[in-house]
Amino acid sequence: MIAKLFPKDFFHYQALPIMGPLIDRYAAWLIEQQYTYRSSRYELRMVAHVCQFLKNRGFQELNEVGVDDLEACYRFFRKKFTKEAGSVRVLSRFLTQHSLVQPASVPKSTSKGIMLNEFMIYLHDIRGYAASTIQRQAHLTDEFLEWLKFDETPDRLSLLRMTDIEGFIRHLGKRMGRVALQKPISIIRNLLKFLAMKGVVPSGMENLIESPRVYRQEKLPRSLPWETVQALLRSIDRSTTIGKRDYAIFSLMATYGLRSCDVVALKLGDINWRKEIIRICQTKTGNPFDLPLTLQVGSAIYEYLQKVPRHGNYRELFLRVKAPAGILKPTAVIEAFQAWSRKSGLNIPYKGAHCIRHSYALHLIRHGVPLKTIGDLLGHKSPESTAIYIRLAVEDLRGVALHMPDRIALEKETKP
């Protein structure tokens, strides 16, 4: 493969230190990941600079290199060659996927590293958290210990006071709002429970932390006029591969009120073309249910599957169009919504695709669909979650408003 990309000087790449024996395999992987001819050549040229960086650090063989070393290379490129730093990430992804480098090590030699490792074991073995949740909690705990300068004073936690915790929450409050602070405070509480179990801090200290006051339903759901939703769908350029995919995605959201995570979780087997049924599995509740496959949605999905090439043996319905190949993440749906909103020129003040779901619920309410049915479609466990959309039906609410009597007439009636 490297000979096809560099017919004249491919031997220079095969002679590279550290990566030379794997350069042909890396070139084939780039093509497999849908990188274009030009992009593949660029990524391969950058390998030479990465190899030089590793060689300068004393590495001779690839089996000596770890993920931490590639991360150090990335940080170096970010400072010196900002535009080229992404190539280090691409190479790191290739080496990690094929287990060709040593995994990242937890810095157990430091007091902070030991504490983090013990806390992660506690979250896994005692609390039963998923790996992704453990990583998020460990990341914030690492920031908290760094803020306390735990490595410099290892007995800092035994001297922990509520003023220290409040100071860290104020520190987080500079970049987070009241709602966003709920999760970090929950993580700090988990850490205090763990420390209390070890006897480092007094038991019950986690109950002394006050969360920022957040009022239920203090904000209205963000919705768009239904005409705007339909205009957004019409504005999507379906002559492009990305347009075909995104039109199918947003048609699903506008027809069934799906969340972004529900859309990207759809599999090819969830569509029964003969019975004209689509199976939706609510990601939040895990409850699957079948819905009729409408003509608009069915046509959009059919056009996408027929005319957009699929790379890899993925069963997910929607895949990435640009390199690297793979399945979509919910954030990709949000980014696509923002891009098409800008191109449409419509008055769409919201940046999240979730507003389509809210618009769908309001559209059903205005057409007289019972709240129970709407709640079932949206996957709500409680009727209160659905009832919030009634607050958006302003015109309908005006019809049930009580008549306000005239003050002067009321005074005349009450006079003896």
N, C-alpha and C positions, 0 to 999 in steps of 0.2 A: 504493500500500500504506500509506503514512504517513497518508493521509486516512481509511483504514478503522480504523487504530489510534487516531488522534486526530481525530475528525470535526470538532470545534469549533475547535481551535487548531493544526492541522497546519501552517499557514503560518508559525508561530513557528519550527518546526523547519527548514522550508525556508529560512528567513532566517538560520540560524546561520552564523557565520563559519567558514571552512575546510571544515566538513563539510556545510554546507547543500545544495549541489548533489548530494550523494551520499546524502542522508538517506533518500530513497525506496528507493534500491537497497539500502541497509543494512537497512531494515525488511523488505524482501522476503527478504534473505539470512537474517535471524533466523527468519522463519517457515519457510524451507526447511530450516534446521538444527534444526527441531522445538522451538524455543522456544515456550512457551505465550503466549497473548494477554497475560496479566499480566506475564510475564517480558520479553516483547518491549517492552512499554511502559516497563518499568523500565530496560532497557538503553538505550532511546532517550532517556530523560530524562537518563541519565548522560552522554550524548554532549555535552550542553550544558556540563557541568562540564569535560570534557576539552578542548573547544574554548576555553573561557575560560582554562584553564591554558596552552595553546599560544599563544593570543593575547597573554597576559601575557609570554611569552618572545620576542615579536616576530615570530611567524609570521603571514603573511597568506594564503598559498596552501598547499594540501595538498602540492603537489610540492616544497615546501621542507622538509617534515617527514620525518624518518627513523625507523627502528626504534629507534635510540638515544634519540630524543626521547620516543617513547612509553614506553620503559623508564624514563626519568627521571620521566615522569608517573606511572607505576605506583608507583615508589618514593615519590613525594610522597603519593600516595593511601594507601599502606600506613602512612605515619606519621600522616597527618591524618584519613583516613576509611577505616579498616581494612576495613569491610564492603563498601565500594563499589569497592575496588581491583580486584576480579575483572572488573568491567565494562571496565576499560582493557585487560585481556587479551583479552576478547571482541572489542572494536573493533580491536585490533592484529592479531588473527587474520584478521579480515575484510579489512583493508587489505593485509596481507601476501599473502594468498591471491590477491588480485586485482592484485598488483604496483602498488599505488597509493601506496606510500611507498618511500623510499630504503632499501636493505638496510643491515644493521648494518656498521659499518666497523671494521676491525682497527686499533687504535691504533699505526700504524707510526711515528708521530713520536717515540715514546719508545723507549728502549733495550730495554725488555721487549717492546714491541710488535714491534719489528724481529726480535728473537730468536725470539719465538713464531711469527711468520710464516715465518721460514726453517725452523724445526723442523717446521711443518705441511707445508711443501713437501717436505722430506726424507721425512716419513712417507708422503706420497702418491706421490712420484716414485721414491724408492729402495726403501722398504719395501713399497709397494703396498697400504697399509691402506685400509679402507673409510672413507667420510666420517664415519660415526658413531664409529668407533674413533679417528679423528684428533681429533674434537671432545673425546672423553673424555680423551685423552692431553694435548691442549692445555690443558684445564681444570686438570688436576693440575699440569702444568708451570708454568702461570700462578701457581698457589698456591705452588709451590716457589720461583719467582723472587721472588714477593712476600715470602715468608718470609726470603729472603736479602737483601731490600731492594736488589734489583738496579738499580732506577732511580736510587737514590742513589749507588751505587758500581758503575759499569758494568764495572770490572775484577774484580768479585767472583768471577766464574766462573773466571778464570785463577788465582785464589788459593784455589780450592775444595779442601777437605780432607775426608778420610773422617769426621772428627768433625762437620763440617757436615751431611753426609748422614745420619749416625746421629742427629743432633739433630732433623732434619726427620722421620725415621721415628718417633722417640719422640713427636714432635708429632702425627703421624697416629695413633699407637697409643692416644692418649687417646680416640679415637672409633671405632677399628677393632679387631677381634680379629686373631688370628694368621692365620686363613684369608683374611680380607678384605685384609690387608696384602700379599698376594702380588702383586696387580695393580699397586698403586702402586709397588712396588719394581721390577717389570718395566718400568714407564714411566720410572722414574729411570734404569734401565740403558739404555733406548733413548736418552734424552737424553744420557747420558755417551758413548755411541757416536757420536752426532751431533757432540758437542763435540770428541771426539777426532779425528774426520774433519776438523774445521775447525782443529785444532791448538790448541784452547783449553785442553784438559786432557790429561794423559798418556794414551797408549793402554793399554787393559786395565784401566782404573780401575773399569769396571763389574763386573769379575769379583771385586772385593774386597768387594762388598756381600753380606752374609749374609742369607738369607731366614729368617723365623721358622720354627722346626722344626714341621712338621705331619706327623703319623704317618698312614700309610695305614690306612684302616678303623678309625681310633681311635674313631669314633662309629658306633653302629648306625643303620641307616636308620629314619626315623620312620614307623611304621605304626600303623594303627588296627585293632581287631578287625573282621572282615568284617561282623559284625552291626551295628556302629556305622556303617559306610559305608552299608549298606542303610537303616538308620534315618534317616540324614541325607537320603538321597534321598526317603524317604517324608515327611519333615518339610517339604519345599519346597512352598510354596503355589503350586499350578499354576493357580489362578484369576486370577492377575495376569500381565501381559505379561512382567515381569522373571522371575517364577517359571517360566513356560513356557520361556523362553530358558535360564535357569540349570539347570533340570531336564535339558534336552537336553545341556547342556555336561557336567554331572557324570555323566550316564548314559554318555556317551562315555568319560570318564576312567575310570569304574569298570568298563566292559566291555572296553576295549582297553588300559588302562594308559597313556593319552596324557599327554604333558606339556601345560602350559598353552599354550606356544607352538605345539604341534601342533594344538590345538583351534582357536585363533583363526586359524590358517593354512588351515583347511579351506575349500574353495570349493564352490559349488553343483554344479559339474560333477563333484565327487569322489564323488557319490552316484549309483549306477546303480540306479534303483528297480525296473526290470524284472528285472534279474539278481540283485537283492538283494545288492549288493556296495558296500562303501565303500572308497575308495582313501585310504590314509594315507601321507603323505610325512613321514618323520621329519625334523624341522627340523635336528637336530644332524648327522645323517649324510647327509641328502639322498636317502636310498633310499626309493622308493615301493613299496608292496606292497598287494595287495587282501585284504580280509577280509570274511567274510560279515556282512551287515547284520542284526543281531538284531531280533526283533520289538519288544523294549522300546525300543531305540535308534531304530529306524525310526519307531515310533509317536510318540516324544517329538519327533523332528525334524519329522515331518509336522505335528503339532499346532502346533509353533512357527511353521513356515512358513505354515500356513493361517490362523492366528488373530492373529499379530503383524504389524502393517503394516511394510513395508520402505520406507525413504526413501533415494533416491539410486540410481544405477546401479552398485551395488557387487556384485561376484561372490562376496565372502566370505560364508560361511554365517551367521556370527553378527555382528550389528551392535549398536551402542549403542541403547538404548531411550530414554534421556533425552538432552536437548540437551547439547552439539552432536552432530548426526548424524555417523556415521562408523563405521569398523570398530573392533572391540575390540582392546585390547592385552593381553598376558599378565598385566599387573598388575591389570587389571579382573577377571580370573578369580580371582586371589588375594583381592581385596577382596570378591567375591561369596561365596567360600568362608568368609571370616571372618564375613560378615554372617549367612549361613544357619547357621553353627555356633553363633553367639550365640542366634539365635532358636530353634534346635532344643532347647536345654537339655541337650544330650548332653555327655558327658565327652570333649571334644576339646581336648587341651592344645596342639596345634600350630596355627600361624597360616598355614602354607603349604599350598596345594592339592596339592603334590607328594606328600604323605603318602598320597593316594588311590592314586597309582601304586605306591608301596611296598606298600600293603595288597593291591593287585591281584596283585603278584608273589608275596607270601607266600601268598595264597589259592590260587594255582595250584600252588605247591610242596606245600601240604598236601593237594591233590587228586591228587598223583602225576604232574603234568605234567613232562616232562624239562626239565632246565636249558637244553638247546640250544633247545628250542621257546620257552621263556620269554624267552631272550635275543634270539631273532629277533623276537618280538612287541614287546619293549621297545626294539628297535633298538640293542642292545649290540654293539660290535665285538669285545670280548674276553669269553671265558667267565668271567674273573675278576670282571668287573663284575656278572654275574648271581649268581655264587657267594656274594656278600656276603649275599644274602637267606637263605641256609641258616642263618646265625647267628641269625636271628629265629625259626626253627622249633624252639623250645626243646623242645617235647614230643616231636618226632621225634628230636631229638638225644639225648634221654634213653634212647631205645631202643637206641642203638649204644654207650652208655657201658660201659666195662669194669667188672667187679665188683671192688670194693676189698676185699681179704681182711682178716679180723679180725686185729688186731695180736697179741693174746694167742695166738690159734690159730697164727699164723705163727711166733711165738717157740717154741712147743712143737714145731712140726715141724722147726725148725732146730736144736734142742738134740740133742747127741750121745746 
